[in-house]
Amino acid sequence: MGSTFNGLVGLIILALDIWAILNVIKSSSEVGIKVLWILLIALLPVLGLVIWAIAGPRGNVRI
């Protein structure tokens, strides 16, 4: 049961990372900044996701 839970958590983190990377790509930031954010999210999946959620560029979000 523990490995099933760990696998589910891993899939959720992967899905959130893909979502964050897509939002970075859609953002209006410069290409260099986008590349740095994508590398941060890809190399540090959990920490990069948290940092992106706090300070990262957003895509075209309607408020």
Backbone as XML, in Angstrom:
<?xml version="1.0"?>
<chain id="A" units="angstrom">
  <residue number="1" name="MET">
    <atom name="N" x="0.811" y="-1.191" z="0.000"/>
    <atom name="CA" x="0.000" y="0.000" z="0.000"/>
    <atom name="C" x="0.856" y="1.257" z="0.000"/>
  </residue>
  <residue number="2" name="GLY">
    <atom name="N" x="1.998" y="1.220" z="0.645"/>
    <atom name="CA" x="2.872" y="2.384" z="0.691"/>
    <atom name="C" x="3.410" y="2.760" z="-0.666"/>
  </residue>
  <residue number="3" name="SER">
    <atom name="N" x="3.787" y="1.768" z="-1.469"/>
    <atom name="CA" x="4.321" y="2.079" z="-2.788"/>
    <atom name="C" x="3.234" y="2.621" z="-3.712"/>
  </residue>
  <residue number="4" name="THR">
    <atom name="N" x="2.000" y="2.192" z="-3.541"/>
    <atom name="CA" x="0.899" y="2.721" z="-4.339"/>
    <atom name="C" x="0.678" y="4.193" z="-4.017"/>
  </residue>
  <residue number="5" name="PHE">
    <atom name="N" x="0.724" y="4.539" z="-2.740"/>
    <atom name="CA" x="0.565" y="5.930" z="-2.323"/>
    <atom name="C" x="1.702" y="6.785" z="-2.858"/>
  </residue>
  <residue number="6" name="ASN">
    <atom name="N" x="2.935" y="6.274" z="-2.763"/>
    <atom name="CA" x="4.088" y="7.022" z="-3.270"/>
    <atom name="C" x="3.983" y="7.227" z="-4.772"/>
  </residue>
  <residue number="7" name="GLY">
    <atom name="N" x="3.514" y="6.220" z="-5.490"/>
    <atom name="CA" x="3.341" y="6.352" z="-6.927"/>
    <atom name="C" x="2.291" y="7.385" z="-7.277"/>
  </residue>
  <residue number="8" name="LEU">
    <atom name="N" x="1.219" y="7.427" z="-6.509"/>
    <atom name="CA" x="0.159" y="8.409" z="-6.740"/>
    <atom name="C" x="0.668" y="9.821" z="-6.468"/>
  </residue>
  <residue number="9" name="VAL">
    <atom name="N" x="1.415" y="9.993" z="-5.404"/>
    <atom name="CA" x="2.002" y="11.302" z="-5.094"/>
    <atom name="C" x="2.960" y="11.718" z="-6.206"/>
  </residue>
  <residue number="10" name="GLY">
    <atom name="N" x="3.749" y="10.788" z="-6.701"/>
    <atom name="CA" x="4.667" y="11.084" z="-7.800"/>
    <atom name="C" x="3.934" y="11.519" z="-9.055"/>
  </residue>
  <residue number="11" name="LEU">
    <atom name="N" x="2.833" y="10.858" z="-9.374"/>
    <atom name="CA" x="2.046" y="11.237" z="-10.553"/>
    <atom name="C" x="1.419" y="12.614" z="-10.388"/>
  </residue>
  <residue number="12" name="ILE">
    <atom name="N" x="0.967" y="12.928" z="-9.187"/>
    <atom name="CA" x="0.388" y="14.248" z="-8.934"/>
    <atom name="C" x="1.449" y="15.332" z="-9.096"/>
  </residue>
  <residue number="13" name="ILE">
    <atom name="N" x="2.641" y="15.094" z="-8.564"/>
    <atom name="CA" x="3.727" y="16.059" z="-8.695"/>
    <atom name="C" x="4.116" y="16.228" z="-10.159"/>
  </residue>
  <residue number="14" name="LEU">
    <atom name="N" x="4.173" y="15.129" z="-10.911"/>
    <atom name="CA" x="4.493" y="15.204" z="-12.329"/>
    <atom name="C" x="3.444" y="16.022" z="-13.081"/>
  </residue>
  <residue number="15" name="ALA">
    <atom name="N" x="2.172" y="15.786" z="-12.791"/>
    <atom name="CA" x="1.099" y="16.534" z="-13.449"/>
    <atom name="C" x="1.182" y="18.026" z="-13.111"/>
  </residue>
  <residue number="16" name="LEU">
    <atom name="N" x="1.454" y="18.355" z="-11.860"/>
    <atom name="CA" x="1.575" y="19.756" z="-11.463"/>
    <atom name="C" x="2.788" y="20.417" z="-12.118"/>
  </residue>
  <residue number="17" name="ASP">
    <atom name="N" x="3.889" y="19.678" z="-12.240"/>
    <atom name="CA" x="5.078" y="20.217" z="-12.905"/>
    <atom name="C" x="4.800" y="20.495" z="-14.377"/>
  </residue>
  <residue number="18" name="ILE">
    <atom name="N" x="4.111" y="19.585" z="-15.042"/>
    <atom name="CA" x="3.772" y="19.797" z="-16.454"/>
    <atom name="C" x="2.862" y="21.013" z="-16.594"/>
  </residue>
  <residue number="19" name="TRP">
    <atom name="N" x="1.882" y="21.136" z="-15.697"/>
    <atom name="CA" x="0.986" y="22.290" z="-15.709"/>
    <atom name="C" x="1.768" y="23.590" z="-15.503"/>
  </residue>
  <residue number="20" name="ALA">
    <atom name="N" x="2.717" y="23.593" z="-14.567"/>
    <atom name="CA" x="3.520" y="24.792" z="-14.297"/>
    <atom name="C" x="4.380" y="25.150" z="-15.508"/>
  </residue>
  <residue number="21" name="ILE">
    <atom name="N" x="4.988" y="24.143" z="-16.146"/>
    <atom name="CA" x="5.815" y="24.401" z="-17.317"/>
    <atom name="C" x="4.972" y="24.975" z="-18.458"/>
  </residue>
  <residue number="22" name="LEU">
    <atom name="N" x="3.781" y="24.443" z="-18.655"/>
    <atom name="CA" x="2.896" y="24.987" z="-19.698"/>
    <atom name="C" x="2.516" y="26.432" z="-19.396"/>
  </residue>
  <residue number="23" name="ASN">
    <atom name="N" x="2.291" y="26.758" z="-18.134"/>
    <atom name="CA" x="1.984" y="28.142" z="-17.762"/>
    <atom name="C" x="3.176" y="29.060" z="-17.988"/>
  </residue>
  <residue number="24" name="VAL">
    <atom name="N" x="4.374" y="28.564" z="-17.740"/>
    <atom name="CA" x="5.577" y="29.358" z="-18.002"/>
    <atom name="C" x="5.697" y="29.626" z="-19.499"/>
  </residue>
  <residue number="25" name="ILE">
    <atom name="N" x="5.459" y="28.609" z="-20.314"/>
    <atom name="CA" x="5.556" y="28.768" z="-21.768"/>
    <atom name="C" x="4.533" y="29.788" z="-22.267"/>
  </residue>
  <residue number="26" name="LYS">
    <atom name="N" x="3.333" y="29.805" z="-21.691"/>
    <atom name="CA" x="2.283" y="30.734" z="-22.111"/>
    <atom name="C" x="2.511" y="32.159" z="-21.614"/>
  </residue>
  <residue number="27" name="SER">
    <atom name="N" x="3.399" y="32.338" z="-20.658"/>
    <atom name="CA" x="3.593" y="33.666" z="-20.078"/>
    <atom name="C" x="4.238" y="34.611" z="-21.090"/>
  </residue>
  <residue number="28" name="SER">
    <atom name="N" x="4.189" y="35.885" z="-20.777"/>
    <atom name="CA" x="4.756" y="36.892" z="-21.678"/>
    <atom name="C" x="6.191" y="37.259" z="-21.305"/>
  </residue>
  <residue number="29" name="SER">
    <atom name="N" x="6.840" y="36.453" z="-20.508"/>
    <atom name="CA" x="8.224" y="36.721" z="-20.118"/>
    <atom name="C" x="9.168" y="36.492" z="-21.295"/>
  </residue>
  <residue number="30" name="GLU">
    <atom name="N" x="10.388" y="36.959" z="-21.141"/>
    <atom name="CA" x="11.405" y="36.763" z="-22.170"/>
    <atom name="C" x="11.791" y="35.291" z="-22.232"/>
  </residue>
  <residue number="31" name="VAL">
    <atom name="N" x="12.343" y="34.881" z="-23.361"/>
    <atom name="CA" x="12.681" y="33.476" z="-23.590"/>
    <atom name="C" x="13.708" y="32.978" z="-22.568"/>
  </residue>
  <residue number="32" name="GLY">
    <atom name="N" x="14.696" y="33.794" z="-22.248"/>
    <atom name="CA" x="15.716" y="33.388" z="-21.282"/>
    <atom name="C" x="15.131" y="33.110" z="-19.908"/>
  </residue>
  <residue number="33" name="ILE">
    <atom name="N" x="14.216" y="33.948" z="-19.484"/>
    <atom name="CA" x="13.560" y="33.761" z="-18.189"/>
    <atom name="C" x="12.725" y="32.487" z="-18.207"/>
  </residue>
  <residue number="34" name="LYS">
    <atom name="N" x="12.028" y="32.251" z="-19.311"/>
    <atom name="CA" x="11.217" y="31.035" z="-19.434"/>
    <atom name="C" x="12.084" y="29.790" z="-19.317"/>
  </residue>
  <residue number="35" name="VAL">
    <atom name="N" x="13.241" y="29.807" z="-19.991"/>
    <atom name="CA" x="14.145" y="28.652" z="-19.951"/>
    <atom name="C" x="14.631" y="28.402" z="-18.534"/>
  </residue>
  <residue number="36" name="LEU">
    <atom name="N" x="14.980" y="29.465" z="-17.822"/>
    <atom name="CA" x="15.440" y="29.301" z="-16.435"/>
    <atom name="C" x="14.344" y="28.718" z="-15.548"/>
  </residue>
  <residue number="37" name="TRP">
    <atom name="N" x="13.111" y="29.196" z="-15.695"/>
    <atom name="CA" x="12.007" y="28.665" z="-14.894"/>
    <atom name="C" x="11.742" y="27.197" z="-15.227"/>
  </residue>
  <residue number="38" name="ILE">
    <atom name="N" x="11.771" y="26.863" z="-16.507"/>
    <atom name="CA" x="11.527" y="25.474" z="-16.904"/>
    <atom name="C" x="12.614" y="24.562" z="-16.349"/>
  </residue>
  <residue number="39" name="LEU">
    <atom name="N" x="13.865" y="25.008" z="-16.402"/>
    <atom name="CA" x="14.957" y="24.203" z="-15.835"/>
    <atom name="C" x="14.793" y="24.035" z="-14.330"/>
  </residue>
  <residue number="40" name="LEU">
    <atom name="N" x="14.413" y="25.097" z="-13.635"/>
    <atom name="CA" x="14.212" y="25.009" z="-12.186"/>
    <atom name="C" x="13.105" y="24.014" z="-11.847"/>
  </residue>
  <residue number="41" name="ILE">
    <atom name="N" x="12.002" y="24.092" z="-12.559"/>
    <atom name="CA" x="10.885" y="23.192" z="-12.294"/>
    <atom name="C" x="11.251" y="21.753" z="-12.647"/>
  </residue>
  <residue number="42" name="ALA">
    <atom name="N" x="11.982" y="21.559" z="-13.739"/>
    <atom name="CA" x="12.328" y="20.205" z="-14.174"/>
    <atom name="C" x="13.397" y="19.567" z="-13.278"/>
  </residue>
  <residue number="43" name="LEU">
    <atom name="N" x="14.371" y="20.347" z="-12.832"/>
    <atom name="CA" x="15.472" y="19.782" z="-12.039"/>
    <atom name="C" x="15.124" y="19.626" z="-10.562"/>
  </residue>
  <residue number="44" name="LEU">
    <atom name="N" x="14.267" y="20.498" z="-10.048"/>
    <atom name="CA" x="13.826" y="20.427" z="-8.652"/>
    <atom name="C" x="12.298" y="20.386" z="-8.645"/>
  </residue>
  <residue number="45" name="PRO">
    <atom name="N" x="11.704" y="19.236" z="-8.913"/>
    <atom name="CA" x="10.260" y="19.173" z="-9.140"/>
    <atom name="C" x="9.408" y="19.760" z="-8.018"/>
  </residue>
  <residue number="46" name="VAL">
    <atom name="N" x="9.653" y="19.405" z="-6.786"/>
    <atom name="CA" x="8.808" y="19.883" z="-5.697"/>
    <atom name="C" x="9.188" y="21.316" z="-5.311"/>
  </residue>
  <residue number="47" name="LEU">
    <atom name="N" x="10.456" y="21.553" z="-5.054"/>
    <atom name="CA" x="10.908" y="22.884" z="-4.659"/>
    <atom name="C" x="10.704" y="23.889" z="-5.785"/>
  </residue>
  <residue number="48" name="GLY">
    <atom name="N" x="11.005" y="23.487" z="-7.014"/>
    <atom name="CA" x="10.802" y="24.377" z="-8.155"/>
    <atom name="C" x="9.350" y="24.754" z="-8.324"/>
  </residue>
  <residue number="49" name="LEU">
    <atom name="N" x="8.448" y="23.795" z="-8.090"/>
    <atom name="CA" x="7.017" y="24.061" z="-8.187"/>
    <atom name="C" x="6.569" y="25.062" z="-7.126"/>
  </residue>
  <residue number="50" name="VAL">
    <atom name="N" x="7.079" y="24.920" z="-5.920"/>
    <atom name="CA" x="6.724" y="25.840" z="-4.833"/>
    <atom name="C" x="7.254" y="27.250" z="-5.133"/>
  </residue>
  <residue number="51" name="ILE">
    <atom name="N" x="8.501" y="27.330" z="-5.586"/>
    <atom name="CA" x="9.081" y="28.638" z="-5.906"/>
    <atom name="C" x="8.320" y="29.281" z="-7.056"/>
  </residue>
  <residue number="52" name="TRP">
    <atom name="N" x="7.971" y="28.488" z="-8.084"/>
    <atom name="CA" x="7.215" y="29.021" z="-9.210"/>
    <atom name="C" x="5.844" y="29.527" z="-8.750"/>
  </residue>
  <residue number="53" name="ALA">
    <atom name="N" x="5.195" y="28.789" z="-7.851"/>
    <atom name="CA" x="3.873" y="29.192" z="-7.373"/>
    <atom name="C" x="3.930" y="30.529" z="-6.638"/>
  </residue>
  <residue number="54" name="ILE">
    <atom name="N" x="5.052" y="30.805" z="-5.992"/>
    <atom name="CA" x="5.191" y="32.051" z="-5.233"/>
    <atom name="C" x="5.660" y="33.204" z="-6.121"/>
  </residue>
  <residue number="55" name="ALA">
    <atom name="N" x="6.641" y="32.953" z="-6.988"/>
    <atom name="CA" x="7.292" y="34.065" z="-7.680"/>
    <atom name="C" x="7.367" y="33.927" z="-9.195"/>
  </residue>
  <residue number="56" name="GLY">
    <atom name="N" x="6.845" y="32.865" z="-9.757"/>
    <atom name="CA" x="7.029" y="32.612" z="-11.178"/>
    <atom name="C" x="6.103" y="33.388" z="-12.084"/>
  </residue>
  <residue number="57" name="PRO">
    <atom name="N" x="6.458" y="33.413" z="-13.379"/>
    <atom name="CA" x="5.606" y="34.074" z="-14.364"/>
    <atom name="C" x="4.337" y="33.265" z="-14.605"/>
  </residue>
  <residue number="58" name="ARG">
    <atom name="N" x="3.263" y="33.939" z="-14.876"/>
    <atom name="CA" x="1.990" y="33.279" z="-15.135"/>
    <atom name="C" x="1.643" y="33.402" z="-16.608"/>
  </residue>
  <residue number="59" name="GLY">
    <atom name="N" x="0.815" y="32.500" z="-17.065"/>
    <atom name="CA" x="0.306" y="32.582" z="-18.418"/>
    <atom name="C" x="-0.771" y="33.649" z="-18.507"/>
  </residue>
  <residue number="60" name="ASN">
    <atom name="N" x="-1.541" y="33.627" z="-19.544"/>
    <atom name="CA" x="-2.626" y="34.587" z="-19.714"/>
    <atom name="C" x="-3.772" y="34.215" z="-18.772"/>
  </residue>
  <residue number="61" name="VAL">
    <atom name="N" x="-3.739" y="34.786" z="-17.591"/>
    <atom name="CA" x="-4.728" y="34.473" z="-16.559"/>
    <atom name="C" x="-5.727" y="35.624" z="-16.485"/>
  </residue>
  <residue number="62" name="ARG">
    <atom name="N" x="-6.990" y="35.298" z="-16.512"/>
    <atom name="CA" x="-8.040" y="36.310" z="-16.372"/>
    <atom name="C" x="-8.420" y="36.444" z="-14.908"/>
  </residue>
  <residue number="63" name="ILE">
    <atom name="N" x="-8.492" y="37.675" z="-14.453"/>
    <atom name="CA" x="-8.851" y="37.922" z="-13.057"/>
    <atom name="C" x="-10.244" y="38.492" z="-12.986"/>
  </residue>
</chain>
